[in-house]
């Protein structure tokens, strides 16, 4: 796996984990009965993006290490995935 392949793999993993993590623990304005005029009732009340990004980065790094280890060790080869 080249450097560019590793970067692309990490970005794809990070993006997927981010989309899975975003709705976890989300409190909306409608849940809090505090809808600000002119905003959507589903807007988050107290969204902590930096905390979410830190958690996503930690989880993505662990997943990347496992997946890259499997790829680099040769346990799974691209030739074995020919049926796709």
N, C-alpha and C positions, 0 to 999 in steps of 0.2 A: 504494500500500500504506500503510495507516494504521499508527500506532505499535503498536496492539494486535495487528494482523496480523503485524507484524514480530516482536513478542515471542513470539507463539504459534509462528511459523515457527522462531525460534531455539531455543525449548524443545523442539520436536519433533525438530529436527536434533540438538540436544545429547543428547537421550534415546536416539535411534537410534545415535549414535556411541558412547555409553556402553555400550549393550548389545553392540555389536560389539567394543569394546575390552576389556571385562571378562575374557574367557577368554584373552586374549593373554598369554603368559608366566606363566600361573598355575601354581604348584607346590602340589599338594595334600598333605595329611598322608599319604595312601597312597603318593604318589610318593616321599616322604622316609622312608617306613617309620617314622613317628613319630606314630601315631594316639593322640590323647589320649582316655582313657576317657570315654564319654558324649557324644562328638562324632561327626559323620559323617566317614567316611574321605575324602570329597571336599571337606572344608573346607580353605580356603587356609592355608598355613603362614605366610607373611610377606606379607600383603596390604597394599600401600601405596596407600590410597585417595586421599590428597592428590596424589600423583604422577600417578595415573590421572586424577583430575579435572582437573589442569592440562593434561595431554596432550589430553583430550577437549575442554576449553574452547578450546585453540588450534586444533585441527582443526575444531571446530564453527564457530568464528569465521571461518575461511577459507571453509568451505563456505557459510556464511550470506552472506558478502560476494559470493560468486560467484552464488548463487541469487537474492539480492535484486537484484544488478546486472542479471541477466537479466530479472527481473520488472519492475523500474523502467525499463529501457531500452525495453521494449515488444517485444523480440524474440519472446517467447511471450506470447500474450494468452489470457485465460480463454475468450474466444469461440472460439478455435482448438481448445480442448479439449472441444468439444461432443459429440464421439463417445464420451466416457467414460460 
